[in-house]
Amino acid sequence: MINKIALDIIKHFGTSTFIETGTDAGETALYIKENCPSVRVVTVDINQPVQFPEIEVVQSDSVDFLREYYFHGNKAMFYLDAHSYNVSPLHNELRQIRQYEKAIILVDDFLVPFHWAHKFDLYQNEANCWYRIKHLFTGRKVRMMYPCQANRDSRGTGILFVGYDTLPALDWFEHRCNDYLWMWTIEATWKVWQRMKRISIPRMPETTPLEKILTGIIGMLVLILALACTGKFNLL
C-alpha cells in the first residue's frame, strides 16, 4: 500500500498519470483515485486483476507493459510493487523507466536506513534497497528520498527522482552517505534486522534471548558509528 506522501508529490509536481505495477486487491489504485480524482490511474498485474470504475486495469507482465507504453515522464509517477515470493521484476522495470529524461519512481517494500519499523523485502537473499539498484542509474542525476513515516501497512518506501534538481520540503530525508559507508551500513542494517525482527525473511530460524541482546548492541554500535562518519554524531 502506498505512502501518503505520494499525494503531496502528485500535487506539487502536477502529476497527470499514476502507473502501478502489481495490482493485488487494488487498494493503492483506489487510494490514488479517491484522493486525486483528476489523475489518470493505470494499474497492471500479471494475474487477472479486479476491475474498478475510472481506473485502467491491465493484465500483463509489468516489464512488457512498461516496454510497450510510453508515458510523459515529467507528468507521470511510477509505483513499483510487482513481485511474488522471493522474486521481483524491479530491475527490469527500472531498465524500462530509466529511458525517461525525468521520472518519479516509488518502490514499495524498500529498506529505509535506520528506520527499524519500516518493513522491507528480500529477493534471492538480497535486501530491496538503493545499493542493489543504483548501478542501473550510472551517469544519471538521481536523488534518493525516504519518507520518515512508513506506509499504511508499515512497509518502507524508496522514492527516486531522476533528472530533478529541486525538491519540495516534505516529511522525508535524503540519502547522502558515500558508496562505501552506504554499502556497509545497509549490509549491517540488514543483518541486525534479520535477527531482531524476522520480518519478510523466509524460514528465519528462532533466536535465543542472548542473540537478541547481542544483535541489539551491535545494531546500536553500527548506528552510532555510521552517524559519526556522516558528521551527525560526535564521539568526542
N, C-alpha and C positions, 0 to 999 in steps of 0.2 A: 504494500500500500504506500502511496506517495507521501512525501513530506509536505506539510502545509506551506513551507517556504516556496514551493513551486508556484503557488498563486501569486506571491509577491513578485517573483521573477517574470511571470506572464504579464502582469500589469505594468511592470517597469519597462520591459522591452517591447511591449505591444505584440506579443506572440499571437500569430493568427492560426497556427496549426500545431496540435499536440499529437505526437506519434508514439504509441506504446507498443512494445513487443512483449508478449506474454500476458494474454487477457485474463486467464484464470476465471474467476467469478465476475469480473468486470467492475470491481469496487473502484479502482483507480480512474478508469474512463468515466464512470458515473460521477465521481467526485469532481473531476475537472469540468465536466459539462454542467453540473449543477451550480458550480461556483463561478464559471466563466462561460455563460451560455453563447456568447458570440464567437468563441473559439471552435474551429473545426477539430473534432476529435476522431482519430483513426487508431484502431487497435487491431493487432494481428496475433494470431495464435495458430500453432501447427495442428492442434486438435480443433474439433468443431466447437467454436465459441458460442456463448449465449448471445442472442440478438437484442439490441437495445434501440429504442427510438432516438433519432437525431445523432446517433453515433455510427460511424462507418466501421463495421466489423468484418475483418478479412480472415479467411482460413488459408494460411500459407506458412511456409518456412520463413522465419523472420529475416534471415540473410538474403534469401531470394527476393523477398518483398522490398527490402532496402536497396537492393541492386537494381530492381526494375523501376521503382518510383523515385522521382526527384522532387524534393520539397525545397522551398526557398529557405536556405539555412538561417539567414538573419531574422526570419519571422517564424521559425519552427523550433519546437522543443522536442527532443527525443528522450523517452523514458524507457530504459532497457531493463527488463525483468523476465526475459525468456530463459528458462533453464529447467532442467529436470534433475533428478538425484545425481549429484556429483558431476554433472555435465552442463556446460554453459556455452552458448554461441557468441558470448560477449566479444571476444577478439575479432571474429569475422564480422560481427555487426559494426564494430568500430572502424574496421577497414573500409566499410562502405560509407560510413558517415564522414570520415576524415577528408573525403573529396570536397566537402563544402568549404568555401572560403571562411565562413563563420558558422559556428554550431553551438547550441546549448544542449548538453547531454547530462542526464541524470541516470546514475547507475544504482539500482537497489541492492540491498544486502551487502553493503560495502563496509570495509573496515575503516572506522574513524579513529585516528590515533589518540590514545589517552582517554577515550570515552568508553569505559568498560561496559556501560549499559546498552550501547548500540550493538545489537547482534549483527553478525555477518556470516557469509557462507564460505565454504571451501570447495574448490572444484579440482579434482585429481590431486588432492592433498596440498593445494596452494590457496592461500588466502585471497579473497576477492578484494584487491587493493590497488592503489596507484602504482606501486612498484611493479606489479605484474602487467600493467598495460601501457606504461609510459613510453616504451620503445616504439609503440605504434604512432607516436606523435613527434618523433625526432625531426627537428627542423621547423616545427610549427610553434606558434605562440599559444601557449596553453596556461590557463590559471585553474588550479585545483582547489575547490572550495568544499568545506564540510559544514553542514548545519549543526548548530550547537545542540539542538534537540533531535532526538530520534523521531522516526516517522510514527504513524499511528499504530503500528504493530511492533514497535520497539526495535525496528531494524535501522541499520546505518545507511546513509546515503552519500555518495560522492557526486559532486557537480563539476563538470568540466566546461569551461568557457574557452572555445577555440577561436582565436582571432580577435578577441576582445581586449581592449586596454583598460577602460574604466568600468568599474562595477559599483552598484549601489551599496550603501551601508545597511546590511541586513543582519539577522541573527545567525551569523556563520563566521568561520575563521578560515584563513588561507594556509595551505601547506607551503612552508618556506625552508625546510631543512635541506641541507646539501644531500647529494645522492648517497654517499656512504653512511651518513648518520641515519638517513631515511631507511635504507635497507636494513641496517642493524636494528633500528627501533621497531620496524614492522615485524621482523622475524622474532624479536624478543616479546613484543606485544602478543603476537600470535601464540607463542608457546605458553606464556603466562595465562592467556585466555583459555587455552585448552585445559589447563589444569584447574583453573578457578571456576569456570562457568560451564564447560562441557556443553555448549550450545552450538548447533549446526556441525558437530564433529561426529561423523558416523562411527558407531561402535567404540566410543571412547571408554577406556577401562576406568573403573572406580579408583578414586584416590583416597589415601589414608589422611587422617587429620594432620599428621606431621607433614605430609607432602603439601597439603593446602597451606599450612603456615609458612613453609619454606618458599613456595612459589609466590606467596603474598609478599614476603620480604624481598625476594628477587625482583618482583614487579615494582615495588617502591623504589629500589635502587636504580632500576632501569629508568624509571620516570625522572628521578632526581638528576641522574647523570645526563639524560637527554636534554632536560631543561637547562642544565648548566652549560651544555655545549651550545645551545641556541641563545644563551645570554639572558634567559628568563628566570634564572635562579642562581644565586650567589652562594657558592660553597664556603667562602671565607667568612 
